[in-house]
Amino acid sequence: MQLWQGLRLGLDPQAPDVVSIVGGGGKSSTAFRLAAEVAALGRRAIVAPTTRIAAFQTAWAPAFLEITGDELPWEALAISLERHGCCLLCGPVVRDRRLGLAPEQVDQLVERAAALQLAAITVEADGSKMRPVKAPASHEPVLPASTTHLVPVVGMDAVGAALDEQSVHRPERVRQVLGLAEGATAPLTPAQLALLLRHPEGGAKGLRGSLRPVLNKADSRVRLACARLVASLLAKEGVPALVARVGVAEQPPVLERWGQTAVVVLAAGSSSRMGRPKQLLPVQGVPMVVRAVRTALHSGVGPVLVVIGAAGEQVRAALGDLLPHIRLVENADWAAGQSTSVAAACAQLPDRAEAAIFMPVDQPYLDPMLLQQLQAAWRNGADLVAPVAAGLLRGAPALFDRRYWRELLALQGDTGGRRLLAAHPDAVQTVPAQAEWLVDIDTASDLAALAG
């Protein structure tokens, strides 16, 4: 996966993405690589640091313009973007470093983005003295007001490193953020790193727009495992993250994306073919709605929403002790079909959810592992994921990245996500499933066959 995809950039010159990159362990590599990706798409990008960068980094961009005053060289900039698609802007050399731009100058670029056809600006917004991890000083980060994405970067070689000057930039600030004793040098743990990245005095300081850390240098099994642990801890707090190897030029930089995935149990229908609410029918002594919710919870995928409608009070009563662990969504319009339940759920999904799995109430033998496999496929870059059993694509359970939620909201009648999967066949990634997991109970004969 490319950085621009993992960061969810819009790449619209009418509303350009301003990606402010902070932290350590690969900020410059991230800023330049992201801009190069945008240019490779035929769009235009500018690298505009607001902190000092190494003088030799001018060679990392296809074009460079030195800024020596308050006024930006608009004509030269337009020509450079026309020729190269990507340009670096920064100030003159002082010793071995080039000065950064004022944040207001980045805001000026945004104001003229439409005229320049400028889709994205990447901003290295603080320094780290080549250390993999840091906490910002009082004057940092230097964020433009136009920032749309705040991206704290950390090198995974920071995990297990001592909290000292050799491994950490401003270790005293890191200790303060983490609530550690003065002078403590114990190795940095994954849990501490997750807290540092999302802390308002750490990676999220001055937050504008979205927060999406990049866990860089996941270039060994140990570092990858640590990155996954950090990402999982962030996801539980509703903070999405990218596990990456930005410095490996011959491979896509993003290995995995992590974020909160919600599970939606659709349990609002009238069960017209069954003739009675199948949500409440027992399978091996347990109501199907209870089995479905237990499956969702046992998967550990993320928050669980249950859409209720027909027989809503009875369903609520059946869920009993499970109620504190789920969120009920009432669909007053359930009689109009399954699309209304999908829409009701989409309207109640957590703001920080990155994807959602929709599962029916009437697959009593669904294995929690299948929900985990759907989520794993999403982490690896798939935006639509559905199971295949006995060579056939099944429409449920299925995962939908948030970029498709608007289309889910537009569904009408007694239809669910299956129609959306059919509309985007090339985007659907499949995962194998055992046929018995996906047995549907729609009629009395289905229930009788199950009992037999």
C-alpha positions in Angstrom: 0.0 0.0 0.0 1.2 3.5 -0.8 1.4 6.2 1.9 -1.2 8.4 0.2 -3.7 5.6 0.4 -2.9 4.7 4.0 -3.2 8.3 5.0 -6.5 8.7 3.1 -5.5 11.7 1.1 -8.1 13.3 -1.1 -5.6 14.9 -3.6 -8.1 17.6 -4.6 -6.5 21.0 -5.5 -9.7 22.7 -4.4 -9.0 21.3 -0.9 -5.4 20.2 -0.8 -4.0 17.8 1.7 -1.4 19.4 4.1 0.4 16.6 5.8 2.5 17.8 8.8 5.0 15.1 9.8 6.5 15.1 13.3 8.5 12.8 15.5 11.6 10.8 14.5 12.7 7.7 12.7 12.0 8.7 9.1 10.2 12.0 8.9 12.2 13.3 5.9 11.9 10.0 4.1 8.1 10.0 4.7 7.7 13.6 3.5 9.7 13.1 0.3 8.3 9.7 -0.5 4.7 10.8 -0.1 5.2 13.8 -2.4 6.8 11.5 -5.0 3.8 9.2 -4.8 1.5 12.1 -5.5 3.6 13.2 -8.5 3.7 9.6 -9.8 -0.2 9.7 -9.9 0.0 12.7 -12.3 -0.9 15.2 -9.5 1.3 17.9 -8.1 3.0 18.1 -4.7 5.3 20.3 -2.7 7.7 19.4 0.1 7.7 22.5 2.4 9.5 21.9 5.7 8.9 24.4 8.6 12.0 23.1 10.4 15.6 22.9 9.3 16.6 20.0 7.0 20.0 18.6 6.0 21.4 20.6 3.1 22.0 17.4 1.0 18.3 16.6 1.0 17.7 19.0 -1.8 18.9 16.1 -4.0 15.9 14.0 -2.8 13.5 16.1 -4.9 13.3 16.5 -8.7 13.2 20.3 -8.3 14.3 22.8 -5.6 13.6 26.5 -5.1 15.4 28.4 -2.4 13.2 30.9 -0.5 15.0 33.9 0.8 12.2 36.3 1.8 8.6 36.4 2.8 7.3 36.4 -0.8 7.2 33.0 -2.6 8.4 32.8 -6.2 5.0 32.0 -7.7 6.0 32.1 -11.3 9.0 29.9 -10.8 7.0 27.6 -8.7 4.3 27.2 -11.3 7.0 26.4 -13.9 8.7 23.9 -11.7 5.4 22.0 -10.9 4.5 22.0 -14.5 7.8 20.4 -15.5 8.4 18.0 -12.5 5.1 17.6 -10.7 7.0 17.9 -7.4 9.2 20.6 -5.9 11.0 21.2 -2.6 10.8 24.7 -1.1 13.1 25.7 1.8 15.4 28.5 2.9 19.2 29.2 2.6 21.9 27.1 4.1 23.1 27.9 7.6 26.1 25.7 8.5 25.0 22.3 7.1 21.3 22.9 7.4 18.7 24.6 5.3 16.2 26.8 7.0 12.5 25.9 6.8 9.6 28.0 5.7 7.3 30.0 7.9 4.1 28.2 8.6 2.2 31.1 7.1 4.0 30.5 3.8 2.6 27.0 3.7 -0.8 28.5 4.3 -0.2 30.8 1.3 0.5 27.8 -0.9 -2.9 26.4 0.1 -4.6 29.6 -0.8 -3.2 29.3 -4.3 -3.5 25.5 -4.6 -6.3 25.6 -7.2 -4.4 27.9 -9.5 -1.2 25.8 -9.1 -3.2 22.5 -9.4 -1.5 21.6 -6.2 -2.9 18.4 -4.6 -0.7 17.9 -1.5 1.9 19.6 0.6 4.2 17.6 2.9 5.6 19.4 5.9 8.4 18.2 8.1 7.4 20.2 11.2 10.0 19.4 13.8 13.5 18.0 14.3 14.8 14.9 16.0 18.6 14.9 15.5 18.4 11.5 13.7 16.9 9.8 16.8 14.0 7.3 16.3 11.7 8.8 18.9 11.2 12.1 20.6 8.7 14.4 22.5 8.3 18.0 21.3 9.8 21.0 23.1 7.7 23.9 24.0 8.3 25.6 20.6 7.4 22.5 18.6 5.9 21.4 16.4 5.7 24.2 13.9 2.4 23.5 12.3 0.7 25.5 9.5 -2.8 26.5 10.3 -3.9 24.7 7.2 -2.7 21.2 8.4 -5.2 18.5 7.5 -3.2 15.5 8.6 -0.9 15.2 11.6 1.5 12.3 11.2 3.8 11.4 14.1 6.6 9.1 12.8 8.6 6.7 15.0 11.3 4.3 14.2 10.6 0.8 15.7 14.2 0.6 16.8 13.0 2.8 19.6 11.2 -0.1 21.3 13.6 -1.6 23.9 16.0 1.4 23.6 17.1 3.1 26.8 15.5 6.5 27.5 18.8 8.4 27.1 20.3 11.0 24.8 21.8 8.3 22.5 18.5 6.8 21.6 15.9 9.5 22.3 15.7 13.2 21.4 14.7 15.1 24.5 14.4 12.1 26.8 13.5 14.4 29.7 10.3 15.4 27.8 9.5 11.8 27.0 9.7 11.0 30.7 7.4 13.9 31.5 4.8 12.8 29.0 4.9 9.2 30.2 4.9 10.1 33.8 8.3 8.5 34.5 10.7 9.5 37.3 13.4 12.0 36.4 16.5 10.3 35.1 14.7 7.0 34.4 16.4 5.1 31.5 14.4 1.9 31.5 13.8 0.6 27.9 10.9 2.0 26.1 8.0 -0.4 25.9 5.3 -0.8 23.1 2.6 0.5 25.5 4.7 3.6 26.4 5.3 4.2 22.7 1.6 4.0 21.9 0.8 6.5 24.7 3.6 8.8 23.5 2.2 8.9 19.9 -1.3 9.8 20.9 -0.5 12.0 23.9 -1.5 15.7 23.5 2.0 16.7 24.7 3.6 14.0 22.5 2.7 13.0 18.9 -0.7 14.7 19.0 0.6 18.0 20.2 -1.1 20.9 18.4 -3.4 18.4 16.7 -5.1 19.8 13.6 -7.1 17.5 11.3 -6.7 13.8 11.6 -4.0 11.9 13.6 -2.4 8.9 11.9 1.0 7.7 13.3 3.5 5.9 11.0 5.3 3.1 12.8 8.4 3.0 10.6 11.4 0.6 10.3 9.3 -2.5 10.8 12.1 -4.3 8.9 12.5 -7.4 11.0 10.3 -10.0 12.6 10.8 -8.5 16.1 10.2 -4.9 15.0 7.2 -5.9 12.9 5.7 -7.7 16.0 6.4 -4.6 18.1 4.8 -2.4 15.5 1.7 -4.6 15.4 1.4 -4.4 19.2 1.7 -0.6 19.2 -0.8 -0.3 16.4 -3.3 -2.6 18.2 -3.0 -0.5 21.3 -3.6 2.7 19.3 -6.6 1.1 17.5 -8.2 0.4 20.8 -8.0 4.1 21.5 -9.5 4.9 18.1 -6.2 6.1 16.6 -5.4 4.6 13.2 -1.8 3.8 12.4 0.4 2.6 9.5 3.0 -0.1 9.9 5.7 0.9 7.4 9.2 0.6 5.9 9.4 3.9 4.2 13.1 3.7 3.5 12.8 0.5 1.3 12.5 2.0 -2.1 11.8 -1.1 -4.1 8.7 -2.0 -2.0 5.4 -0.3 -1.2 6.1 1.6 2.0 3.0 0.6 4.0 3.0 -3.0 5.2 -0.3 -2.8 7.1 -2.9 -0.3 8.2 -4.5 -0.6 11.6 -7.6 1.1 12.9 -10.9 0.5 14.7 -13.1 -2.0 13.0 -16.8 -2.2 14.1 -18.9 -5.3 13.8 -22.6 -4.8 13.0 -25.1 -7.5 13.8 -28.3 -7.1 11.6 -31.1 -8.3 13.8 -34.1 -6.0 12.9 -36.0 -8.0 10.3 -39.5 -9.5 10.6 -38.4 -12.9 9.4 -41.4 -13.1 7.0 -40.3 -16.5 5.5 -39.9 -18.0 9.0 -43.3 -16.7 10.2 -41.8 -15.7 13.6 -38.8 -13.6 14.8 -35.9 -15.8 14.0 -33.6 -13.6 16.1 -35.2 -15.3 19.1 -35.3 -18.9 17.9 -33.0 -21.2 19.8 -30.1 -23.1 18.2 -28.7 -25.6 20.7 -30.7 -23.8 23.3 -29.4 -20.3 22.6 -31.3 -17.6 20.7 -29.7 -16.8 17.4 -29.3 -13.1 18.3 -27.3 -14.1 21.4 -25.2 -16.5 19.3 -24.5 -13.8 16.8 -23.5 -11.2 19.4 -21.3 -13.7 21.2 -19.5 -14.5 17.9 -18.9 -10.8 17.3 -17.6 -10.2 20.8 -15.4 -13.3 20.8 -13.8 -12.3 17.6 -12.2 -9.3 19.4 -12.4 -7.3 16.2 -13.8 -4.2 17.7 -16.9 -2.5 19.0 -20.2 -4.4 18.4 -23.4 -2.7 17.3 -26.7 -4.6 17.1 -29.5 -3.2 14.9 -33.0 -4.1 16.3 -36.4 -3.4 15.0 -39.1 -6.2 14.8 -39.6 -7.8 18.2 -37.2 -5.2 19.5 -38.1 -5.4 23.2 -37.9 -9.2 23.2 -34.5 -9.1 21.4 -33.3 -6.6 24.0 -34.5 -8.8 26.8 -32.8 -11.8 25.3 -29.5 -10.1 25.1 -29.6 -9.4 28.8 -26.1 -9.6 30.3 -24.6 -8.8 26.9 -26.1 -5.3 26.8 -23.2 -3.6 28.6 -20.8 -4.9 26.0 -22.6 -3.8 22.9 -24.4 -0.8 21.4 -28.0 -1.2 20.4 -29.2 0.7 17.3 -33.0 1.0 16.9 -34.3 1.0 13.3 -37.8 2.3 13.4 -38.1 1.8 9.6 -37.2 -1.9 9.7 -40.3 -2.9 7.7 -38.8 -1.0 4.6 -36.1 -3.6 4.3 -32.5 -4.5 5.2 -31.1 -1.3 3.6 -32.7 0.7 6.4 -30.8 -1.3 9.0 -27.6 -0.8 7.1 -28.2 2.9 7.0 -29.2 3.0 10.7 -25.9 1.3 11.6 -23.8 3.5 9.4 -25.3 6.6 11.1 -24.2 5.2 14.5 -20.8 3.9 13.7 -18.0 5.3 15.9 -16.5 8.4 14.4 -13.1 6.8 14.6 -14.0 3.5 13.0 -12.0 2.8 9.8 -14.0 -0.2 8.6 -17.2 -2.1 9.5 -18.1 -5.8 9.2 -21.8 -6.4 8.6 -23.0 -9.9 9.7 -26.5 -11.4 9.7 -28.2 -12.7 12.8 -29.2 -16.0 11.1 -25.8 -17.7 10.6 -25.7 -19.6 13.9 -22.4 -21.5 13.2 -20.4 -18.5 12.1 -16.8 -18.8 13.4 -15.3 -15.7 15.1 -12.1 -16.5 13.1 -13.8 -15.6 9.9 -14.4 -12.0 11.2 -10.7 -11.9 12.1 -9.8 -13.0 8.6 -11.9 -10.3 7.1 -10.2 -7.7 9.3 -6.8 -9.0 8.4 -7.5 -8.6 4.7 -8.5 -5.0 5.3 -5.3 -4.4 7.2 -3.4 -5.6 4.2 -5.1 -3.1 2.0 -8.5 -4.5 0.8 -11.4 -2.1 1.0 -14.1 -4.7 0.4 -13.8 -8.2 1.8 -16.2 -11.1 1.6 -16.0 -14.9 2.1 -15.9 -17.6 -0.5 -17.3 -21.1 0.4 -17.5 -24.0 -2.0 -16.2 -21.8 -4.8 -19.1 -19.2 -4.4 -18.8 -15.6 -3.2 -21.0 -14.9 -0.3 -22.4 -11.5 0.6 -22.3 -11.9 4.4 -20.5 -11.4 6.6 -18.6 -8.8 4.6 -16.3 -5.9 5.4 -16.6 -2.4 4.0 -13.9 0.3 4.4 -15.3 3.7 5.4 -14.8 5.0 1.9 -17.8 2.9 0.9 -20.1 4.0 3.7 -21.7 6.7 1.6 -22.7 4.0 -0.9 -24.1 1.8 1.9 -26.2 4.7 3.0 -27.6 5.1 -0.5 -29.0 1.5 -0.6 -32.7 1.1 -0.9 -35.2 -1.6 -0.3 -34.7 -5.1 1.1 -31.0 -5.3 0.1 -27.7 -5.1 1.9 -24.0 -4.9 1.2 -24.3 -7.7 -1.4 -25.4 -5.2 -4.0 -22.4 -3.0 -3.3 -20.0 -6.0 -3.6 -21.6 -6.7 -7.0 -21.1 -3.1 -8.1 -17.3 -3.3 -7.4 -16.3 -6.8 -8.3 -12.6 -5.8 -9.0 -12.3 -4.3 -5.6 -13.5 -7.3 -3.6 -10.9 -9.5 -1.9 -12.1 -12.9 -0.8 -11.1 -15.0 2.2 -11.9 -18.8 2.4 -14.6 -20.0 4.7 -16.1 -23.3 5.6 -19.6 -23.8 4.1 -21.1 -24.8 7.5 -20.1 -21.4 8.9 -22.3 -19.6 6.4 -25.5 -21.8 6.7 -28.5 -19.4 6.7 -31.7 -20.1 8.7 -34.5 -18.4 6.7 -37.4 -20.8 6.9 -38.9 -23.4 9.2 -37.6 -26.1 7.1 -34.1 -24.7 7.4 -34.5 -24.8 11.2 -35.8 -28.3 11.1 -32.9 -29.4 8.9 -30.5 -27.9 11.4 -32.2 -29.7 14.3 -32.1 -33.0 12.4 
